[in-house]
Amino acid sequence: MQTKEFKIKWGMVIDIDKCTGCGACMVACQVENNIAPMTKKDPYNYVQSLTKDRDDASNKLKTLTWMNVYELSNGKAFPDHEVAYLPRPCMQCGNPACVPVCPVVATDKNEEGGIVSQIYPRCIGCRYCMAACPYHARYFNWWDPLWPEGMDKGLSPSVSVRPRGVVEKCNFCHGRFMKAKEEARINGEDPDNLPEGAYVPACVDICPTKAITFGDLNNPEHEVHKLAHGDNSFRLLEKLGLAPQVYYMSKREWVRKQGDNYIAGDDAHGTQGH
Amino acid sequence: MDSKLFPEGVQRCSFGQFMIWTLAVLAVFGWGLYAAVLVLYNGIGTTGLDNYFGFGLWITFDLAVIALGAGAFFTGLLKYILKIKQLEKIINLTVIVGFICYSGAMMVLCLDIGQPARSWFGYWHPNVHSMLTEVIFCITCYCTVLIIEFVPLVLEQKQLNKIPFIHALAHNMHINMALFAGIGAFLSTFHQGSLGGMYGVLIGRPYAFREGFFIWPWTFFLFVLSAVGSGPVFTVLVCTLMEKITGKKLVEFKVKALMGKIAGTMLCVYMFFKILDTWAWAEGYLPSVGLTFDQMFYGVAYGKWMFFTELVLCGLVPAIMLVVPAIRNRPGLLYTAAILDCVGVTINRYVFTVQTIAFPAMPFDKWYVYYPNWVEWASCAMIVAYGVLVISLSYRYLPVFPQETKLNYQTGE
């Protein structure tokens, strides 16, 4: 498996033991990235009445949620039952399944920092990348984005609004990355050597329990570097060889087993290298 | 009323009867067209697809009709390049069926992609690493080749052919048809292959992922083989259905049996490699990623029954039936084998499309079952109706079957 390497590799370490499943990260992501709320009625589309209504947020398989929180269970009965929550942004894989399949290079991993990009005006909406991604991190824009009156005033000017018919996904709040680099340039600092904390995605910013740590996985001075190499860290579906840049950590063995697609007696962890 | 337009020396039903038939087909077409307009106007949120099942009935339908349409390129290859003369009695029909399958698939794709106006981006911003890019190139080029192969048949229409220029043009196009048959075979082989490759390269999808031979996963070759192992008998089935509806003999049984023999031989080769591939996947690849064969199946929709139906009932059984002359030469059994064969390849395309993405790769995820809604069914029905319409018009007005006069009218006189 070929893993694309970069000098800087932005990554996350999510401490599952700290995550309470509150969903603040999901909300922050929606607001930061101008993700339209799902509305049943479209007042501008009269043809809609000929077919079914648009999906509202109750249809979880058609909502746009770049950050999704999964509930994990150890499968045991009370009183031994335990749950854990696993926030899932785009994994920004080192060996992404989505990039080589895109017929029009709408998605790519070519920028210093190792973030998988998505060019919305180039996407033809074939959804092959969605079929390829086992993490379900890619979302299709099923309906024209629509903001209830007044809500459109809260749109972020630094993130483009996507039209219907394209695939979208988490990009580690790329707008914030651009802004951090810009500020570094203004202050006469090196934009390619951002200090820890200069650039953090919205979900990291808002997490009330500080479960998510963000930084350069290649930089030993960054907290994520240390955490990613910790004994309790693991990556989702490590064995498939996609080399995600999002790490998880948990002291609970059953959690690590679930995330790692673990086989008993087999040293799955770390086989892809950090 | 329109008898002057009929091919030389044949009889056709009355114009009124033909109109009733055509209107019935148009009614189905109109239903699908209505769905298609809704999809284009409101977006594909209208369908039963969702973020879990980005691919569904449409892609299954596309893959299946393209496999079944493989009779065109493979028969063309055998007829024009390998000079199997017998096949000229059915070659026109294979070209028409191929043309319908490919153009129909392209119509479905126009609905299926979220941004149909950008479909040309595949040429403008191609990703040379993507199997889908290869598909886009080959499907559009091959559709063009099929149009070129279809045109001389249209030009041979009795009244049109009276115009000297058109007569000469049709004649000259026929002379060069071997070239197009060659180009078509090349394009279609790659296209069928890359459709298989599309699934084989999905490293995150253990149901479909396969190790490779150079840049191609095994599925590339399996898709080519399964298509040539079923396309020829699909043409036989279309021909037989036309005979049942029109009440005429259109192609002598010997030719149909030959098509069965060709498909059967290819199906045997395919089954040999498919079984090896399945074994290597279940015993080699799956354990290497911590999965078992049993985990790949779920409930009724994705059950093992389908796996065995595809490989045994609709794979090994028709393969044996088609290669054994005693079975193949009996019409009822030939058609049964042909139907099983076509069902098998359709199941194969279904499981590679739907089961592949239904499998919960993340251990804490769960299986979802996908149901297409009426919009998807209607648009597929539209393509079938379109095919029926093209075949009906071609049969009525074009000299599709060179044997028709001899088989129906001369013996009785």
Chai-1 contact restraints between the chains, C-beta under 6 A:
chainA,res_idxA,chainB,res_idxB,connection_type,confidence,min_distance_angstrom,max_distance_angstrom,comment,restraint_id
A,V47,B,Y41,contact,1.0,0.0,6.0,A-B,restraint_1
A,Q48,B,N42,contact,1.0,0.0,6.0,A-B,restraint_2
A,T51,B,L38,contact,1.0,0.0,6.0,A-B,restraint_3
A,T51,B,T46,contact,1.0,0.0,6.0,A-B,restraint_4
A,L61,B,D50,contact,1.0,0.0,6.0,A-B,restraint_5
A,L61,B,N51,contact,1.0,0.0,6.0,A-B,restraint_6
A,L61,B,Y52,contact,1.0,0.0,6.0,A-B,restraint_7
A,K62,B,D50,contact,1.0,0.0,6.0,A-B,restraint_8
A,Y70,B,F364,contact,1.0,0.0,6.0,A-B,restraint_9
A,L72,B,F364,contact,1.0,0.0,6.0,A-B,restraint_10
A,A97,B,I203,contact,1.0,0.0,6.0,A-B,restraint_11
A,A97,B,G204,contact,1.0,0.0,6.0,A-B,restraint_12
A,P100,B,H129,contact,1.0,0.0,6.0,A-B,restraint_13
A,V101,B,S130,contact,1.0,0.0,6.0,A-B,restraint_14
A,C102,B,N127,contact,1.0,0.0,6.0,A-B,restraint_15
A,C102,B,S130,contact,1.0,0.0,6.0,A-B,restraint_16
A,P103,B,G122,contact,1.0,0.0,6.0,A-B,restraint_17
A,P103,B,N127,contact,1.0,0.0,6.0,A-B,restraint_18
A,P103,B,S130,contact,1.0,0.0,6.0,A-B,restraint_19
A,P103,B,L132,contact,1.0,0.0,6.0,A-B,restraint_20
A,P103,B,T133,contact,1.0,0.0,6.0,A-B,restraint_21
A,P103,B,I136,contact,1.0,0.0,6.0,A-B,restraint_22
A,V104,B,F121,contact,1.0,0.0,6.0,A-B,restraint_23
A,V104,B,G122,contact,1.0,0.0,6.0,A-B,restraint_24
A,V104,B,H125,contact,1.0,0.0,6.0,A-B,restraint_25
A,V105,B,H125,contact,1.0,0.0,6.0,A-B,restraint_26
A,V105,B,N127,contact,1.0,0.0,6.0,A-B,restraint_27
A,I124,B,I113,contact,1.0,0.0,6.0,A-B,restraint_28
A,I124,B,Q115,contact,1.0,0.0,6.0,A-B,restraint_29
A,I124,B,R118,contact,1.0,0.0,6.0,A-B,restraint_30
A,I124,B,F121,contact,1.0,0.0,6.0,A-B,restraint_31
A,G125,B,I113,contact,1.0,0.0,6.0,A-B,restraint_32
A,G125,B,G114,contact,1.0,0.0,6.0,A-B,restraint_33
A,G125,B,Q115,contact,1.0,0.0,6.0,A-B,restraint_34
A,C126,B,I113,contact,1.0,0.0,6.0,A-B,restraint_35
A,R127,B,G54,contact,1.0,0.0,6.0,A-B,restraint_36
A,Y128,B,L132,contact,1.0,0.0,6.0,A-B,restraint_37
A,M130,B,G54,contact,1.0,0.0,6.0,A-B,restraint_38
A,A131,B,G54,contact,1.0,0.0,6.0,A-B,restraint_39
A,A131,B,F55,contact,1.0,0.0,6.0,A-B,restraint_40
A,A131,B,I357,contact,1.0,0.0,6.0,A-B,restraint_41
A,A132,B,L202,contact,1.0,0.0,6.0,A-B,restraint_42
A,A132,B,G204,contact,1.0,0.0,6.0,A-B,restraint_43
A,P134,B,G204,contact,1.0,0.0,6.0,A-B,restraint_44
A,P134,B,A361,contact,1.0,0.0,6.0,A-B,restraint_45
A,Y139,B,N51,contact,1.0,0.0,6.0,A-B,restraint_46
A,W142,B,G45,contact,1.0,0.0,6.0,A-B,restraint_47
A,W143,B,G43,contact,1.0,0.0,6.0,A-B,restraint_48
A,W143,B,G45,contact,1.0,0.0,6.0,A-B,restraint_49
A,R164,B,G43,contact,1.0,0.0,6.0,A-B,restraint_50
A,G165,B,G114,contact,1.0,0.0,6.0,A-B,restraint_51
A,G165,B,Q115,contact,1.0,0.0,6.0,A-B,restraint_52
A,V166,B,G114,contact,1.0,0.0,6.0,A-B,restraint_53
A,K239,B,V289,contact,1.0,0.0,6.0,A-B,restraint_54
A,K239,B,G290,contact,1.0,0.0,6.0,A-B,restraint_55
A,L240,B,G204,contact,1.0,0.0,6.0,A-B,restraint_56
A,L240,B,V289,contact,1.0,0.0,6.0,A-B,restraint_57
A,Q258,B,P363,contact,1.0,0.0,6.0,A-B,restraint_58
A,Q258,B,F364,contact,1.0,0.0,6.0,A-B,restraint_59
A,N261,B,G290,contact,1.0,0.0,6.0,A-B,restraint_60
A,N261,B,P363,contact,1.0,0.0,6.0,A-B,restraint_61
A,I263,B,G290,contact,1.0,0.0,6.0,A-B,restraint_62
